[in-house]
Amino acid sequence: MNPRLTGLASFVACAFLTSAAVGEEPVKKTVKASDGLSIACDIRGKGDTALVFLHGWGGDREYWKHQADAFAADYTVVTLDQAGHGASGKERKVWTVEALAGDVESVVKDLKLKRVVLVGHSMGGSVALLAAKKLPGTVVAVVGVDTLQDAEMKRPDDTVKSLTAGLEKDFKVTVGGMAAGLLSEKSDAKLKEWIGEKAASREPAIAIALIKDLFALDQKKAFKEAGVPVRCVNSSGGFPFFTPTAVETNKKYADYDAVTIPDVGHYPMLEKPKEFNDKLRDVLKRLSKK
C-alpha cells in the first residue's frame, strides 16, 4: 500500500477513536473495568477538559441527552452506562458505589483523559466523589446534579428499611412510587413515565444492593477525601422527596458551593434542560478560574 495512504488511514482511525465532531453520532466504545466487566460509553466533541457524565440510580447515559451535544463544542464529553445499567455489564458479584467509582477510573484511564470534571446526578454524585479520590491530579472538580445536598444528613433506619423492604417485595411498584415522589405534580407526565419505566426495568437484585450501599456511604468522608472543589446544580424544592442544600454544612468538609433551579424536581437536566445547561456552563466557567 502507498505509504501516504497508510499514514492517512492511521490518522483517520486515530481521529475517529478520539472523538466525534459536534453534531455527529458519538463514538461508541466499551471499556473493561478492573474486574473485566464491560462499561459502555459514548464520546463526543473535543477539548482539553473532559466532562464525564454519571447518571443516577436506575438511569443510563440517555439521562444526558440534552447535555451531550450541547457541551461537545467546548469539551470532550463522555457519557457512560454505569455497571448494572443500560448496555453495561451486569455480571458483578458484589455491587457497591465504590466499585462504580472504580469503573469511572477505568474509563478515564482507558480514554487517556488528562483533565476531567465529573458531573454526577443523584447516586452519580457520590460515585464522582469516590472516583475523584482515585484519580488525583486528573479529576479537577466534581459537579453534582440534585445530589450531595448535605454531608451530615443520615436517613432514619426505619425509612431505609421500609424502602428496601418495598423494593424487595414489589420492585416495579415501589420504583414507580419513588419516581413519582422525585418529581413535582406539575412535571411532564410523559417524562415521569419515561423515568419510572427506565428505573423499573433494572435488575432488582443489583438495584437493591446499590441503594443499600449508597445509604450506608460515609458522605462526610467522601467529601473530605475527594480532594477537589465540589459544586452542585440542585433543585430548590417543590416535590415530595426534596432534600434542602446545606451549603454552610458542606463547606466544613470540602470546597463547596451550589446553585439551585426553581420549579424542578430531582431531574433538572431533563425537566429544564436549557436553564440547567446555562447554570452548568456558569459553574464550569467559574471552576476554570480557580
C-alpha positions in Angstrom: 0.0 0.0 0.0 1.1 3.6 -0.7 2.8 4.9 2.5 0.9 8.1 2.2 -2.4 6.2 2.2 -1.3 4.1 5.1 -0.5 7.2 7.1 -3.8 8.8 6.1 -5.7 5.7 7.2 -3.9 5.7 10.5 -4.7 9.3 11.1 -8.4 8.9 10.3 -8.7 5.8 12.5 -7.0 7.7 15.4 -9.2 10.7 14.9 -12.3 8.5 14.9 -11.3 6.8 18.1 -10.5 10.0 19.8 -13.8 11.9 19.5 -16.8 12.6 17.3 -17.3 16.0 15.8 -20.0 18.2 17.2 -23.5 17.3 15.9 -22.3 13.9 14.6 -23.1 10.5 16.0 -20.9 9.8 19.1 -18.0 7.3 19.1 -19.2 4.3 21.0 -16.7 2.3 23.0 -16.7 -0.5 25.5 -14.2 -0.2 28.3 -13.2 -3.2 30.5 -13.4 -2.5 34.3 -10.7 -3.8 36.6 -12.8 -7.0 37.1 -13.4 -7.4 33.4 -17.0 -6.1 33.4 -17.9 -4.1 30.3 -18.7 -0.4 30.6 -20.5 1.1 27.6 -19.7 4.8 26.8 -20.2 7.4 24.2 -17.5 10.0 23.3 -18.2 13.4 21.7 -16.6 16.7 21.0 -13.1 17.9 21.7 -11.4 20.0 24.3 -8.6 19.9 26.8 -11.1 19.4 29.6 -13.3 16.3 29.6 -16.8 16.2 31.1 -17.6 12.7 32.3 -21.4 12.5 33.0 -22.6 9.9 35.5 -26.3 9.1 35.7 -28.1 8.2 38.9 -29.7 5.0 40.3 -31.9 3.3 37.8 -30.8 5.6 34.9 -28.4 5.4 32.0 -26.5 7.7 29.7 -29.6 8.8 27.9 -30.3 11.0 31.0 -27.8 13.4 29.5 -29.4 13.6 26.0 -29.8 17.4 26.4 -26.3 17.9 27.5 -24.0 15.6 25.5 -24.1 17.5 22.2 -24.6 20.9 23.8 -21.3 20.8 25.6 -19.3 19.0 22.8 -18.3 22.3 21.2 -16.1 23.2 24.1 -15.3 19.9 25.9 -14.6 16.3 25.3 -17.9 14.8 26.5 -18.1 11.2 27.9 -21.5 9.7 28.8 -21.5 6.2 30.2 -23.8 3.5 31.5 -22.7 2.7 35.0 -22.3 -1.0 35.7 -25.7 -2.8 36.1 -27.4 -0.2 34.0 -28.2 0.2 30.3 -25.7 -1.6 28.0 -23.0 -2.1 30.6 -22.3 -5.4 32.2 -24.4 -7.0 34.9 -22.3 -10.0 36.0 -20.6 -8.5 39.0 -21.0 -10.5 42.3 -20.8 -7.6 44.8 -22.5 -4.3 43.9 -21.1 -1.2 45.7 -20.8 2.5 44.9 -17.0 2.1 45.4 -16.9 -0.4 42.6 -18.8 2.0 40.3 -16.2 4.6 41.1 -13.5 2.1 40.1 -15.3 1.8 36.8 -15.1 5.5 36.2 -11.3 5.3 37.0 -11.0 2.6 34.3 -12.9 4.7 31.7 -10.8 7.8 32.4 -7.6 5.9 32.1 -8.6 3.9 29.0 -9.6 7.1 27.2 -6.4 8.8 28.4 -8.3 11.8 29.7 -5.9 14.3 31.3 -8.2 16.9 32.9 -11.6 15.8 34.0 -14.7 17.3 35.6 -17.1 14.6 36.9 -20.7 15.6 36.6 -22.9 13.2 38.6 -26.7 13.1 39.1 -28.1 11.7 42.3 -26.1 8.5 43.1 -23.7 9.6 40.4 -22.6 12.5 42.6 -21.4 10.0 45.3 -19.7 7.9 42.7 -18.0 11.0 41.4 -16.6 11.9 44.9 -15.2 8.4 45.3 -13.8 8.4 41.8 -12.1 11.8 42.3 -10.1 10.2 45.2 -8.9 7.5 42.8 -7.8 10.0 40.2 -5.8 12.7 42.0 -4.4 15.3 39.6 -6.7 14.1 36.8 -10.1 14.9 38.2 -10.1 18.7 38.9 -13.7 19.1 40.1 -17.0 17.3 40.9 -20.3 18.8 39.9 -23.3 17.2 41.5 -26.8 17.4 40.0 -29.6 17.4 42.6 -27.3 15.5 44.9 -24.6 16.0 47.6 -27.0 18.3 49.4 -26.0 17.7 53.0 -22.9 15.7 54.0 -24.3 15.3 57.5 -27.7 14.0 56.5 -28.4 10.5 57.7 -31.7 8.9 56.6 -33.6 7.2 59.5 -33.0 3.5 59.7 -36.8 2.9 59.6 -37.1 4.8 56.4 -34.3 2.9 54.7 -35.7 -0.4 55.9 -39.2 0.4 54.7 -37.9 1.5 51.2 -35.7 -1.6 50.7 -38.4 -3.9 52.0 -40.8 -2.4 49.4 -38.2 -2.9 46.7 -37.7 -6.5 47.7 -41.5 -7.2 47.8 -42.6 -5.5 44.6 -39.7 -3.8 42.8 -41.7 -2.2 39.9 -44.5 -0.8 42.0 -42.1 0.7 44.6 -39.9 2.2 41.9 -42.9 3.7 40.3 -43.8 5.4 43.6 -40.2 6.6 44.0 -40.2 8.2 40.5 -43.5 10.0 41.3 -42.1 11.3 44.5 -39.0 12.7 42.8 -40.9 15.0 40.5 -43.4 17.7 41.2 -47.1 17.5 40.3 -46.5 19.9 37.5 -43.9 17.8 35.9 -44.5 16.5 32.4 -46.5 13.2 32.6 -44.5 11.6 29.7 -41.2 12.4 31.4 -42.5 10.9 34.7 -43.5 7.7 32.8 -40.1 7.5 31.0 -38.1 7.9 34.1 -40.2 5.4 36.0 -40.2 2.8 33.3 -36.4 3.1 32.8 -35.7 2.6 36.6 -38.3 -0.2 36.9 -36.6 -2.2 34.1 -33.3 -2.6 36.1 -32.3 -5.9 37.6 -33.9 -5.8 41.1 -31.0 -7.6 42.9 -28.5 -5.1 41.5 -30.6 -2.0 42.1 -31.4 -3.0 45.7 -27.8 -3.8 46.6 -26.6 -0.4 45.2 -29.3 1.6 47.0 -28.4 -0.1 50.3 -24.7 0.6 49.8 -25.5 4.2 48.8 -27.5 4.8 52.0 -24.6 3.4 54.1 -22.0 5.6 52.5 -20.0 7.9 54.8 -20.7 11.2 53.0 -18.5 13.3 55.2 -15.5 11.1 54.5 -16.3 11.1 50.8 -16.5 14.9 50.7 -13.2 15.2 52.5 -11.3 12.6 50.6 -12.4 13.7 47.1 -9.7 16.5 47.3 -11.3 18.7 44.7 -13.8 21.5 44.6 -17.4 20.3 44.7 -20.2 22.3 43.1 -23.8 21.4 42.7 -26.7 22.4 40.5 -29.7 21.4 42.6 -33.4 21.8 42.8 -34.8 24.5 45.1 -37.7 22.2 46.1 -41.4 21.6 45.4 -41.5 17.8 45.3 -42.2 15.1 48.0 -38.7 13.7 48.4 -36.9 17.0 48.2 -33.6 17.4 50.2 -32.5 21.0 51.0 -29.0 22.0 50.1 -26.9 22.8 53.2 -24.1 24.9 51.7 -22.5 26.0 55.0 -22.6 22.5 56.4 -20.9 21.1 53.3 -18.2 23.8 53.5 -16.9 22.1 56.6 -15.9 19.1 54.5 -14.9 20.4 51.1 -14.5 23.5 48.9 -18.3 23.5 48.2 -20.9 25.7 46.7 -24.2 25.3 45.0 -26.8 27.0 42.7 -30.4 26.0 42.5 -33.1 25.9 39.9 -36.7 26.6 40.9 -39.8 24.6 39.8 -38.0 21.4 39.0 -37.9 18.0 40.8 -34.9 15.6 41.0 -34.1 15.7 37.3 -33.3 19.3 36.4 -31.2 18.3 33.4 -34.3 16.7 31.9 -37.0 19.0 33.2 -35.5 22.3 32.3 -32.5 21.5 30.0 -31.8 25.0 28.8 -31.8 26.5 32.2 -29.7 23.6 33.6 -27.2 23.9 30.8 -26.8 27.7 31.4 -26.2 27.0 35.1 -23.7 24.2 34.4 -21.8 26.4 31.9 -21.5 29.1 34.5 -20.3 26.7 37.2 -17.7 25.3 34.8 -16.6 28.8 33.8 -16.1 29.7 37.5 -14.2 26.5 38.2 -11.8 27.1 35.3 -10.7 30.3 37.0 -9.7 28.5 40.3 
